[in-house]
Amino acid sequence: MALISSNTPAAGSRLERLKGAPRKPGEASFFFYDAHFKNDAVKILPGEYFVHDEDMLIMTTLGSCIAACLWDRNAKVGGMNHFMLPDGAGDSGRYGSYAMELLINEMMKRGANRMTMEAKVFGGGQVISGMNTMNVGERNTSFVIDYLKTERIPIVSKDVLDIYPRKVCFLPGSGKAMVKRLAPAHPEALVQQDRIAAQKALPAATGGGSVDLF
């Protein structure tokens, strides 16, 4: 895989092509070159997803939110989403029920099959003290586990719950995932995400598979 040697995409580079391509609703669009991994990358924001068949990095940072990383072992295509709550009104990737279908459908458009998909799941942390009565992280975690069980998509590894924010990196071409538990110092952006999720929620450990730490 050819990597870019500077922060400025060369003419005709993968980053330049991705930045210039039209985006679908909810598809991530924050492309950059990651100097740590020396690779092209895209950042997933809450409510977004991204699917690809090459090993560019798909990255996100989670509090009580969930990121599901799906990979098809035959088609060698994968993707990640980032949702804030299990369900809600309207078609929005901020809700797990819509985010999961959106991710699966986009992967199937690239040749994936539900029968050969596997999942790695991250997030659901209680990063804001005093928010435990809302159980947002637990609800999100329970939702995604139940959803994948219903869809018969095996979870080959996970790092969920506890009190930690997490940074997650996923390589969709190979299905490799990496997770870093961040210090529970309540980064302001994550606190804001979780407060929004908690407000909307008001009434109206790693398993098997390969997940590397970094």
BATILO-605762 format. One record per residue: residue in three letters; x, y, z of N, C-alpha, C in turn. Coordinates in steps of 0.001 Angstrom, whole numbers. Layout:
N
['Ala' [X Y Z] [X Y Z] [X Y Z]]
...
END
This chain:
214
['Met' [856 -1198 0] [0 0 0] [881 1234 0]]
['Ala' [668 2115 -945] [1467 3328 -1030] [978 4332 0]]
['Leu' [1888 4831 810] [1538 5819 1817] [2007 7191 1370]]
['Ile' [1371 8193 1875] [1703 9572 1534] [2790 10055 2480]]
['Ser' [3768 10736 1962] [4939 11074 2770] [4860 12451 3401]]
['Ser' [3804 13169 3195] [3670 14493 3812] [2229 14723 4184]]
['Asn' [1989 15826 4906] [635 16146 5325] [-203 16707 4184]]
['Thr' [436 17057 3074] [-274 17603 1933] [-457 16522 897]]
['Pro' [-1693 16131 585] [-1912 15071 -380] [-1310 15411 -1738]]
['Ala' [-611 14448 -2340] [-65 14647 -3667] [-1189 14580 -4686]]
['Ala' [-925 15146 -5858] [-1922 15129 -6912] [-2287 13685 -7247]]
['Gly' [-3585 13406 -7319] [-4034 12064 -7636] [-3970 11091 -6482]]
['Ser' [-3623 11561 -5271] [-3505 10674 -4117] [-4877 10208 -3669]]
['Arg' [-4872 9149 -2822] [-6129 8630 -2298] [-6878 9690 -1504]]
['Leu' [-6168 10442 -653] [-6839 11478 129] [-7475 12529 -763]]
['Glu' [-6766 12910 -1791] [-7315 13922 -2696] [-8568 13398 -3392]]
['Arg' [-8533 12143 -3807] [-9704 11555 -4463] [-10885 11472 -3502]]
['Leu' [-10615 11058 -2257] [-11693 10934 -1282] [-12296 12294 -942]]
['Lys' [-11452 13290 -782] [-11942 14624 -451] [-12795 15198 -1573]]
['Gly' [-12462 14828 -2819] [-13194 15368 -3952] [-14440 14596 -4321]]
['Ala' [-14598 13398 -3748] [-15752 12560 -4096] [-17014 13060 -3406]]
['Pro' [-18170 12923 -4053] [-19427 13321 -3391] [-19704 12430 -2190]]
['Arg' [-20271 12996 -1146] [-20537 12257 85] [-22014 11903 172]]
['Lys' [-22298 10709 684] [-23667 10293 943] [-24106 10859 2296]]
['Pro' [-25410 10974 2539] [-25876 11461 3842] [-25334 10607 4982]]
['Gly' [-24702 11246 5942] [-24153 10541 7094] [-22761 9985 6904]]
['Glu' [-22233 10054 5687] [-20898 9511 5439] [-19837 10493 5933]]
['Ala' [-18827 9987 6615] [-17770 10845 7158] [-17016 11558 6041]]
['Ser' [-16525 12742 6339] [-15844 13534 5308] [-14586 14224 5825]]
['Phe' [-14208 13935 7088] [-13021 14575 7659] [-11801 13693 7373]]
['Phe' [-11162 13902 6219] [-10020 13104 5794] [-8721 13821 6149]]
['Phe' [-7721 13052 6540] [-6430 13641 6892] [-5347 12565 6845]]
['Tyr' [-4098 13008 6964] [-2973 12082 7047] [-2564 11966 8506]]
['Asp' [-2582 10746 9039] [-2227 10517 10434] [-725 10272 10544]]
['Ala' [-25 11195 11204] [1428 11109 11292] [1887 9970 12192]]
['His' [1075 9613 13208] [1473 8538 14121] [1509 7192 13398]]
['Phe' [456 6890 12670] [385 5620 11948] [956 5710 10537]]
['Lys' [1274 6943 10109] [1802 7166 8761] [866 6568 7706]]
['Asn' [-370 6977 7794] [-1379 6427 6899] [-2505 7434 6691]]
['Asp' [-3219 7268 5582] [-4419 8052 5341] [-5472 7694 6382]]
['Ala' [-6302 8663 6744] [-7286 8432 7800] [-8541 9247 7549]]
['Val' [-9627 8804 8180] [-10874 9558 8188] [-11420 9506 9602]]
['Lys' [-11918 10636 10078] [-12473 10718 11426] [-13987 10611 11366]]
['Ile' [-14546 9713 12213] [-15989 9524 12293] [-16535 10360 13445]]
['Leu' [-17471 11236 13150] [-18139 12038 14163] [-19451 11370 14560]]
['Pro' [-20053 11748 15690] [-21325 11151 16091] [-22369 11237 14985]]
['Gly' [-23008 10113 14687] [-24012 10064 13642] [-23467 9711 12274]]
['Glu' [-22153 9540 12159] [-21545 9262 10867] [-21107 7798 10749]]
['Tyr' [-20752 7420 9533] [-20202 6094 9248] [-19197 6225 8114]]
['Phe' [-18416 5161 7895] [-17540 5133 6727] [-17256 3685 6380]]
['Val' [-17299 3364 5100] [-17046 2014 4596] [-15966 2089 3527]]
['His' [-15026 1144 3551] [-13958 1128 2550] [-13419 -284 2413]]
['Asp' [-12643 -500 1358] [-12055 -1816 1130] [-10524 -1773 1103]]
['Glu' [-9954 -664 1564] [-8501 -548 1671] [-8143 -230 3113]]
['Asp' [-6887 -464 3464] [-6483 -227 4846] [-6076 1217 5093]]
['Met' [-7027 2119 4939] [-6890 3459 5473] [-7528 3427 6858]]
['Leu' [-7105 4291 7745] [-7604 4288 9118] [-8977 4939 9203]]
['Ile' [-9903 4250 9875] [-11168 4867 10264] [-11073 5067 11770]]
['Met' [-11228 6304 12228] [-10946 6634 13619] [-12122 7366 14259]]
['Thr' [-12299 7154 15564] [-13284 7925 16312] [-12900 7915 17781]]
['Thr' [-13533 8793 18562] [-13335 8851 20003] [-14701 8749 20671]]
['Leu' [-14775 7904 21702] [-16063 7530 22293] [-16111 7804 23788]]
['Gly' [-17299 8183 24255] [-17611 8185 25670] [-18657 7102 25905]]
['Ser' [-19909 7510 26105] [-20995 6542 26245] [-21492 6044 24890]]
['Cys' [-21034 6692 23818] [-21423 6274 22477] [-20815 4915 22137]]
['Ile' [-21316 4321 21064] [-20817 3034 20587] [-20294 3188 19162]]
['Ala' [-19190 2524 18879] [-18713 2345 17515] [-18729 857 17210]]
['Ala' [-19464 480 16186] [-19456 -897 15709] [-18576 -961 14468]]
['Cys' [-17586 -1849 14503] [-16708 -2067 13362] [-17091 -3407 12734]]
['Leu' [-17582 -3381 11523] [-17977 -4596 10822] [-16981 -4901 9715]]
['Trp' [-16729 -6197 9504] [-15792 -6624 8464] [-16309 -7903 7829]]
['Asp' [-16240 -7956 6506] [-16614 -9166 5783] [-15333 -9898 5384]]
['Arg' [-15158 -11086 5913] [-13905 -11825 5718] [-13719 -12313 4283]]
['Asn' [-14808 -12410 3526] [-14693 -12836 2133] [-14497 -11655 1188]]
['Ala' [-15336 -10646 1349] [-15258 -9482 468] [-14106 -8554 835]]
['Lys' [-13550 -8712 2054] [-12466 -7847 2545] [-12874 -6378 2490]]
['Val' [-14080 -6116 2988] [-14579 -4753 3089] [-15058 -4541 4518]]
['Gly' [-14870 -3349 5026] [-15260 -3077 6403] [-15727 -1652 6584]]
['Gly' [-16310 -1393 7754] [-16779 -50 8036] [-17018 156 9514]]
['Met' [-17180 1395 9881] [-17422 1785 11278] [-18541 2808 11328]]
['Asn' [-19345 2756 12401] [-20304 3812 12672] [-20050 4363 14072]]
['His' [-20819 5374 14454] [-20689 6006 15771] [-22067 6529 16136]]
['Phe' [-22736 5835 17073] [-24077 6284 17448] [-24147 6623 18931]]
['Met' [-25138 7473 19264] [-25238 8050 20605] [-26298 7392 21468]]
['Leu' [-27369 6881 20845] [-28490 6288 21568] [-29016 5089 20788]]
['Pro' [-29674 4153 21468] [-30187 2972 20765] [-31199 3300 19671]]
['Asp' [-32163 4164 19966] [-33186 4471 18969] [-33776 5841 19240]]
['Gly' [-34491 6331 18251] [-35101 7644 18371] [-35920 7948 17132]]
['Ala' [-36494 9129 17113] [-37359 9523 16007] [-36531 9930 14795]]
['Gly' [-36999 9538 13624] [-36363 9964 12394] [-35201 9091 11969]]
['Asp' [-34775 9294 10721] [-33651 8551 10164] [-32367 9325 10450]]
['Ser' [-31686 8929 11497] [-30457 9609 11888] [-29433 8587 12352]]
['Gly' [-28187 8752 11887] [-27109 7874 12308] [-26720 8050 13759]]
['Arg' [-27341 9012 14450] [-27082 9153 15879] [-27766 8050 16682]]
['Tyr' [-28705 7363 16051] [-29443 6296 16718] [-28995 4937 16191]]
['Gly' [-28751 4013 17128] [-28176 2729 16774] [-28987 1935 15776]]
['Ser' [-30321 1950 15923] [-31162 1152 15041] [-30997 1564 13581]]
['Tyr' [-30832 2856 13329] [-30613 3342 11963] [-29152 3213 11563]]
['Ala' [-28247 3519 12493] [-26817 3482 12189] [-26354 2094 11779]]
['Met' [-26877 1062 12436] [-26458 -297 12114] [-26951 -712 10730]]
['Glu' [-28205 -409 10414] [-28727 -759 9093] [-27992 1 7998]]
['Leu' [-27690 1267 8261] [-26970 2080 7282] [-25599 1479 7001]]
['Leu' [-24881 1102 8051] [-23548 528 7889] [-23606 -799 7135]]
['Ile' [-24520 -1679 7543] [-24641 -2983 6890] [-25017 -2822 5422]]
['Asn' [-25968 -1965 5123] [-26399 -1777 3739] [-25288 -1218 2860]]
['Glu' [-24510 -276 3394] [-23410 289 2610] [-22331 -759 2345]]
['Met' [-22100 -1636 3314] [-21136 -2710 3098] [-21639 -3695 2042]]
['Met' [-22927 -4000 2072] [-23482 -4927 1091] [-23415 -4360 -329]]
['Lys' [-23510 -3040 -453] [-23359 -2410 -1766] [-21953 -2626 -2322]]
['Arg' [-20988 -2885 -1431] [-19610 -3132 -1853] [-19284 -4622 -1901]]
['Gly' [-20302 -5458 -1868] [-20091 -6880 -2037] [-20090 -7706 -771]]
['Ala' [-20319 -7097 379] [-20352 -7840 1639] [-21664 -8606 1760]]
['Asn' [-21665 -9594 2652] [-22837 -10425 2904] [-23033 -10534 4404]]
['Arg' [-24269 -10408 4863] [-24535 -10500 6302] [-24005 -11806 6892]]
['Met' [-24029 -12882 6111] [-23637 -14192 6610] [-22142 -14324 6842]]
['Thr' [-21341 -13439 6246] [-19890 -13529 6410] [-19305 -12300 7108]]
['Met' [-20176 -11516 7742] [-19704 -10365 8505] [-19350 -10773 9933]]
['Glu' [-18414 -10052 10520] [-18104 -10175 11945] [-17958 -8777 12514]]
['Ala' [-18078 -8669 13832] [-18120 -7349 14459] [-17111 -7220 15591]]
['Lys' [-16625 -5992 15759] [-15853 -5589 16925] [-16531 -4332 17461]]
['Val' [-16762 -4300 18768] [-17627 -3276 19358] [-16880 -2531 20461]]
['Phe' [-17035 -1212 20478] [-16310 -372 21427] [-17201 727 21989]]
['Gly' [-16865 1174 23223] [-17543 2323 23812] [-18461 1950 24960]]
['Gly' [-19478 2775 25148] [-20431 2539 26227] [-19890 2864 27606]]
['Gly' [-18875 3720 27676] [-18284 4058 28965] [-19098 5102 29720]]
['Gln' [-19026 5051 31042] [-19660 6074 31874] [-18591 7103 32225]]
['Val' [-18395 8057 31341] [-17294 9006 31485] [-17686 10250 32257]]
['Ile' [-18982 10417 32546] [-19436 11556 33347] [-19984 11018 34658]]
['Ser' [-19351 11368 35751] [-19830 10906 37049] [-21210 11491 37311]]
['Gly' [-22082 10691 37924] [-23424 11143 38240] [-24445 10885 37158]]
['Met' [-23981 10365 35992] [-24898 10093 34893] [-25358 8630 34883]]
['Asn' [-24991 7883 35925] [-25286 6448 35906] [-26781 6156 35914]]
['Thr' [-27599 7089 36411] [-29043 6837 36446] [-29623 6775 35040]]
['Met' [-28958 7415 34077] [-29443 7378 32695] [-29062 6077 32005]]
['Asn' [-27954 5472 32441] [-27491 4204 31871] [-27321 4271 30357]]
['Val' [-26886 5415 29845] [-26768 5565 28396] [-25767 4565 27833]]
['Gly' [-24582 4474 28461] [-23568 3553 27980] [-24024 2110 28036]]
['Glu' [-24692 1745 29127] [-25193 373 29259] [-26283 83 28234]]
['Arg' [-27164 1040 28019] [-28241 856 27045] [-27677 709 25636]]
['Asn' [-26700 1543 25304] [-26076 1443 23987] [-25395 94 23803]]
['Thr' [-24691 -348 24846] [-23964 -1619 24771] [-24939 -2784 24622]]
['Ser' [-25985 -2785 25430] [-26978 -3858 25352] [-27646 -3881 23985]]
['Phe' [-27939 -2689 23464] [-28581 -2618 22154] [-27723 -3264 21079]]
['Val' [-26446 -2854 20990] [-25623 -3336 19880] [-25356 -4829 19995]]
['Ile' [-25202 -5338 21228] [-24999 -6781 21417] [-26244 -7551 20991]]
['Asp' [-27418 -7061 21401] [-28668 -7732 21035] [-28923 -7638 19533]]
['Tyr' [-28634 -6483 18955] [-28855 -6291 17524] [-28015 -7271 16710]]
['Leu' [-26742 -7347 17042] [-25839 -8225 16289] [-26199 -9691 16489]]
['Lys' [-26673 -10030 17683] [-27115 -11404 17928] [-28317 -11740 17053]]
['Thr' [-29262 -10803 16968] [-30442 -11009 16137] [-30059 -11161 14666]]
['Glu' [-29096 -10364 14225] [-28654 -10412 12832] [-27676 -11564 12566]]
['Arg' [-27339 -12298 13598] [-26403 -13423 13508] [-25041 -12994 12982]]
['Ile' [-24618 -11816 13410] [-23272 -11321 13100] [-22445 -11496 14367]]
['Pro' [-21471 -12398 14386] [-20730 -12674 15616] [-19857 -11500 16043]]
['Ile' [-19833 -11249 17349] [-18915 -10265 17915] [-17635 -11009 18275]]
['Val' [-16563 -10754 17538] [-15314 -11479 17764] [-14441 -10806 18819]]
['Ser' [-14723 -9546 19123] [-14001 -8859 20197] [-14767 -7601 20572]]
['Lys' [-14541 -7149 21815] [-15199 -5924 22256] [-14429 -5320 23429]]
['Asp' [-14577 -4019 23582] [-14047 -3297 24738] [-15106 -2255 25074]]
['Val' [-15937 -2559 26073] [-17120 -1739 26348] [-17272 -1486 27847]]
['Leu' [-18188 -547 28163] [-18559 -202 29538] [-17365 386 30301]]
['Asp' [-17331 266 31619] [-16310 859 32477] [-16437 2381 32448]]
['Ile' [-15383 3094 32864] [-15469 4550 33012] [-14618 5293 31989]]
['Tyr' [-14028 4552 31045] [-13020 5167 30189] [-13567 5686 28865]]
['Pro' [-13121 6879 28467] [-13269 7251 27058] [-12318 6368 26249]]
['Arg' [-12587 6215 24979] [-11767 5355 24134] [-11520 6010 22777]]
['Lys' [-10311 5810 22283] [-9996 6147 20905] [-9896 4837 20144]]
['Val' [-10600 4751 19024] [-10661 3510 18258] [-10161 3766 16839]]
['Cys' [-9338 2841 16349] [-8867 2873 14966] [-9203 1537 14311]]
['Phe' [-9668 1583 13083] [-10083 375 12381] [-9547 412 10960]]
['Leu' [-9003 -721 10509] [-8499 -866 9151] [-9480 -1748 8373]]
['Pro' [-10306 -1161 7516] [-11406 -1907 6903] [-10991 -2961 5889]]
['Gly' [-9783 -2863 5341] [-9356 -3862 4381] [-8974 -5181 5020]]
['Ser' [-8451 -5118 6250] [-7981 -6327 6936] [-8817 -6691 8158]]
['Gly' [-9680 -5779 8605] [-10499 -6035 9784] [-9767 -5826 11091]]
['Lys' [-8568 -5276 11054] [-7798 -5057 12285] [-8326 -3839 13026]]
['Ala' [-8495 -3976 14343] [-8966 -2874 15170] [-7957 -2599 16277]]
['Met' [-7864 -1335 16656] [-6989 -910 17742] [-7773 18 18656]]
['Val' [-7564 -122 19957] [-8284 718 20905] [-7311 1244 21950]]
['Lys' [-7519 2478 22349] [-6714 3099 23399] [-7665 3663 24441]]
['Arg' [-7556 3176 25670] [-8352 3738 26758] [-7716 5043 27207]]
['Leu' [-8484 6105 27180] [-7981 7417 27556] [-8187 7647 29043]]
['Ala' [-7390 8513 29615] [-7558 8850 31031] [-8943 9421 31248]]
['Pro' [-9637 8996 32311] [-11007 9490 32555] [-10998 10918 33060]]
['Ala' [-10458 11820 32233] [-10337 13223 32619] [-11438 14079 32005]]
['His' [-12420 13418 31379] [-13582 14101 30816] [-13208 15145 29764]]
['Pro' [-12633 14705 28624] [-12397 15665 27539] [-13700 16383 27198]]
['Glu' [-13635 17667 27035] [-14850 18472 26932] [-15759 18029 25795]]
['Ala' [-15179 17657 24648] [-16012 17245 23524] [-16818 15996 23867]]
['Leu' [-16202 15053 24586] [-16903 13830 24962] [-17963 14114 26015]]
['Val' [-17647 15000 26940] [-18624 15377 27959] [-19868 15962 27292]]
['Gln' [-19649 16819 26305] [-20775 17430 25606] [-21588 16370 24870]]
['Gln' [-20912 15446 24200] [-21604 14351 23511] [-22488 13582 24480]]
['Asp' [-21914 13232 25632] [-22643 12401 26581] [-23776 13156 27259]]
['Arg' [-23607 14458 27467] [-24701 15247 28026] [-25880 15297 27057]]
['Ile' [-25573 15450 25764] [-26634 15458 24756] [-27345 14121 24756]]
['Ala' [-26567 13037 24790] [-27161 11695 24787] [-28022 11483 26026]]
['Ala' [-27543 11945 27180] [-28291 11760 28418] [-29596 12539 28394]]
['Gln' [-29557 13753 27850] [-30772 14560 27770] [-31808 13895 26862]]
['Lys' [-31346 13347 25747] [-32249 12682 24816] [-32775 11378 25384]]
['Ala' [-32030 10810 26350] [-32439 9523 26923] [-33513 9673 27984]]
['Leu' [-33754 10891 28425] [-34806 11088 29418] [-36140 10656 28825]]
['Pro' [-37066 10172 29657] [-38345 9703 29107] [-38995 10790 28264]]
['Ala' [-39727 11049 27254] [-40582 11816 26281] [-40883 10788 25349]]
['Ala' [-14109 -5347 27916] [-13413 -6419 28289] [-13055 -7122 27059]]
['Thr' [-12783 -7017 26719] [-12377 -7604 25441] [-12651 -9105 25392]]
['Gly' [-13317 -9543 24287] [-13537 -10973 24105] [-12495 -11560 23191]]
['Gly' [-12880 -12549 22365] [-11940 -13155 21460] [-11650 -12238 20284]]
['Gly' [-10852 -12708 19357] [-10532 -11912 18187] [-9341 -11021 18458]]
['Ser' [-9003 -10217 17439] [-7793 -9398 17493] [-8142 -7935 17682]]
['Val' [-7786 -7401 18837] [-7875 -5972 19099] [-6569 -5561 19744]]
['Asp' [-5834 -4688 19104] [-4551 -4245 19635] [-4711 -2965 20422]]
['Leu' [-3885 -2803 21450] [-3826 -1556 22187] [-2757 -673 21568]]
['Phe' [-2970 653 21635] [-1937 1556 21108] [-1861 2791 21977]]
END
